[in-house]
Amino acid sequence: MRKVKIAVLVSGGGTNLQALIDAEKSGIIENGKIELVISNNHGAYALTRAENNGIKNAVVSKKDCADQADFEEKMINMLKENEIELIVLAGFLSILSEKFTNTFADRIINVHPALIPSFCGKGYYGLRVHEEALKKGVKVTGATVHFVNEIPDGGKIIMQKAVDVIDGDTPEVLQRRVMEQAEWIILPASVEKVSKEILYKENQA
């Protein structure tokens, strides 16, 4: 059975990568296969997760590149060499240029730990998103999976899931709940949905 070739871009621990690996094993992701993991950080535990699951992995660090263009060029070449058809940003802490997003138009998806358009855009990533949500006093937060374009968190929404904010939440506690109750559910589901659409369009062509 033909499967869509997926690359996951990561910067840190790779909990979302693990959710994708588990979803592939359990059959939630049926029409896609993770072929490559790229990190921009040599010390990312996500690379170990890839290694442990027999997934090809590589590091493209900005420190080793001349500039942003060189950094992206190296990644683009690697993605093309591996015939990647869908790119998943799973905690990838580097903003990608319009050139990069246009090269893979409608083929890059990202998970954001809030209900876009709330608490999103430049500078909103990691714990800061949850800190701002708590500061604002929202009663409901959640996660969003969206296509990636040149505007941070600006692409078309694929899926969203709401999560309750509970009195006494700290940013860390809220972050964990959003991951468990939203991110780890809608990210694999979105990957399967987009993979299915890619194959459907291919069959129609």
C-alpha positions in Angstrom: 0.0 0.0 0.0 1.4 3.4 -1.0 1.9 5.7 1.9 2.7 9.5 2.0 6.3 10.1 3.0 6.5 12.3 6.1 9.3 14.3 7.7 9.0 15.6 11.3 10.9 18.8 12.2 11.8 19.0 15.9 13.8 21.1 18.3 13.5 19.5 21.7 12.2 16.5 23.6 9.9 15.3 20.8 6.8 14.4 22.8 4.6 15.2 19.7 7.0 13.1 17.6 6.4 10.3 20.0 2.6 10.8 19.7 3.0 10.5 15.9 5.2 7.4 16.1 2.7 5.7 18.5 -0.2 6.7 16.2 1.5 5.1 13.2 2.1 1.9 15.2 -1.5 1.8 16.4 -2.9 2.4 12.9 -4.4 5.9 13.6 -2.0 7.1 10.9 -2.7 4.6 8.2 -1.9 6.5 5.0 1.4 8.1 6.0 4.8 6.9 7.1 7.5 8.9 9.1 10.6 8.6 6.9 12.8 11.3 8.4 13.3 13.4 11.5 15.3 16.6 11.2 16.3 18.7 14.3 17.9 22.1 14.4 19.5 21.1 17.8 22.2 18.5 18.2 21.0 17.8 21.8 17.3 17.2 21.0 16.0 14.1 22.7 13.7 13.7 19.7 16.7 12.4 17.8 17.0 9.5 20.3 13.3 8.8 19.9 13.8 8.6 16.1 16.8 6.4 16.6 15.0 4.0 19.0 12.2 3.6 16.4 14.6 3.0 13.4 13.7 6.3 11.8 16.3 8.1 9.7 17.4 11.3 11.4 19.6 14.3 10.8 20.7 17.6 12.4 20.7 20.9 10.5 21.9 23.5 13.0 21.9 27.2 12.3 25.2 27.5 14.0 26.7 25.3 11.3 25.2 27.4 8.5 26.2 30.7 6.9 22.7 32.2 7.4 19.0 31.5 7.3 19.0 30.9 3.5 21.8 28.4 3.9 20.0 26.7 6.8 16.8 26.3 4.8 18.6 25.3 1.6 20.2 22.4 3.5 16.8 21.3 4.9 15.1 21.6 1.5 17.8 19.5 -0.2 17.4 16.8 2.5 13.6 16.8 2.2 13.8 16.5 -1.6 16.4 13.8 -1.5 14.1 11.7 0.7 11.1 12.5 -1.5 9.2 13.9 1.5 5.6 14.8 0.7 4.4 16.1 4.1 6.3 18.0 6.7 5.1 18.2 10.3 6.5 20.9 12.6 6.4 19.3 16.1 7.9 21.8 18.5 10.2 23.2 15.8 11.5 26.5 17.2 12.6 28.2 14.0 10.5 30.5 11.8 10.6 29.4 8.2 10.8 31.9 5.4 8.3 32.4 2.5 10.7 30.7 0.2 10.7 27.5 2.3 6.9 27.5 2.9 6.3 28.2 -0.8 8.6 25.3 -1.8 6.2 23.0 0.1 3.0 24.9 -0.2 0.0 23.1 1.5 2.4 20.4 2.6 3.6 21.8 5.9 1.5 21.5 9.1 2.1 22.7 12.6 0.6 22.2 16.0 0.1 25.3 18.2 -0.8 25.0 21.9 -3.7 27.4 21.8 -7.0 28.0 20.0 -5.8 30.2 17.1 -6.4 33.2 16.7 -5.8 33.5 20.4 -2.2 33.6 21.8 -0.5 33.0 18.5 1.9 34.7 16.1 5.5 35.8 16.5 7.0 35.0 19.9 4.1 32.8 21.0 5.6 29.4 21.6 6.3 26.9 24.4 5.3 28.0 27.9 4.7 31.6 27.0 1.5 30.6 25.3 0.1 29.1 28.5 1.5 31.9 30.6 -0.4 34.5 28.5 -3.6 32.4 28.5 -3.5 32.2 32.4 -2.8 35.9 32.6 -5.8 36.7 30.5 -7.9 34.4 32.7 -9.4 32.4 29.8 -11.6 29.5 31.0 -11.0 27.4 27.8 -7.8 26.9 25.8 -6.7 24.1 23.6 -4.6 23.3 20.5 -4.7 24.0 16.8 -3.2 22.1 13.9 -2.9 24.4 10.8 -1.1 24.6 7.5 2.1 26.7 7.6 2.6 29.8 5.4 5.0 32.7 5.7 2.9 34.3 8.5 3.6 32.7 12.0 0.5 30.7 12.9 -1.2 32.2 9.9 -2.1 29.2 7.7 -5.5 27.6 7.2 -6.8 25.6 10.3 -7.1 21.9 9.9 -8.3 20.8 13.4 -8.9 22.3 16.9 -9.6 20.8 20.2 -10.6 22.7 23.4 -9.2 22.0 26.9 -10.6 23.4 30.1 -8.5 25.7 32.3 -8.7 24.7 35.9 -8.4 27.1 38.9 -4.9 26.9 40.3 -3.3 25.8 37.0 0.4 26.7 36.5 1.7 27.2 32.9 3.5 23.8 33.3 0.4 22.0 34.4 -1.7 23.6 31.7 0.9 22.8 29.1 0.8 19.1 30.0 -3.0 19.0 29.9 -3.1 20.7 26.5 -0.6 18.1 25.2 -2.4 15.1 26.6 -6.0 16.2 25.8 -5.5 18.0 22.6 -2.1 18.1 20.8 -1.5 14.3 21.0 -5.0 13.6 19.6 -5.4 16.2 16.9 -1.9 16.1 15.5 -1.9 12.4 14.5 -5.6 12.8 13.3 -4.6 15.8 11.1 -1.5 14.0 9.7 -3.8 11.1 8.7 -6.4 13.5 7.2 -3.9 15.4 5.1 -2.1 12.2 4.0 -5.4 10.8 2.9 -6.2 14.0 0.9 -2.7 13.9 -0.8 -3.3 10.3 -1.9 -6.9 11.0 -3.0 -5.8 14.0 -5.2 -3.1 11.8 -6.7 -5.6 9.1 -7.6 -7.9 11.8 -9.2 -5.1 13.2 -11.3 
